[in-house]
């Protein structure tokens, strides 16, 4: 059976939602980064709800409320995963778009909280662009067959670039090198920290170059091939670096979901490359 690009996009949305649902259910979400920020929340808590900040911050009801909200979001994301997978088979357009739309809102809130949790590092948000892109395609698509493929390809390329450029800038250390980048490189390749930083700079530079090449017609296909391979490898790096034979099940539990929601970093570019080939053939046929 030949996989179609739109089905790969569905799989991408499924993987993102199912892994985030798993994360929320077992490990929680960084909502407290905002909900427990006194400077942001105290005016609302004290003026709207007429509650002292200390009472709010130390209340078991507040903590339980956040936990219940996270659980509700986890269930919603879980449902969205299967709505995405069986998108064409579900006839209720408004219902499935409402579910996907709400889950996109959850991912947006997650991104905002991650930015806040990382001291307003906005590149963290842009790294999630591809994770927004796959569900957005489903949300805005009425008919896959008649969809304007040229526009879709362009916006998918933009989402890929917005994911790979921040990733590359982090790896190059132009802002800072995330500690887990260095740790993964050392664990997987067995190199020194100095060499790990040098290797990260090189691959970071390649990430930025590949993202730019997506918009140069003669270089777009080699750029896609690099991005597909590197996107899948960086996703798999999470479970490879964290795997421990002595704690097999624990390793699977703690690191598989990190790989799963990053697999679309390779699969979505694959779907885009397939669409590019279909669009290219259509143009040649017309001429």
Secondary structure, 3 states (H helix, E strand, C coil): CCCCHHHHHHHHHHHHHHHHHHHHHHHCCCCHHHHCCHHHHHHHHHHHCCCCHHHHHHCHHHHHHHHHHHHHHHHHHHHHHHHHHCCCCCCCHHHHHHHHHHHHHHHHHHHHHHHHHCCCCCHHHHCCHHHHHHHHHHHHCCCCCCCCHHHHHHHHHHHHHHHHHHHHHHHHCCCCCCHHHHHHHHHHHCCCHHHHHHHHHHHHHHHHHHHHHCCCHHHHHHHHHHHHHHHHHHHHHHHHHHCCHHHHHHHHHHHHHHHHCCCHHHHHHHHHHHHHHHHHHHHHHHC
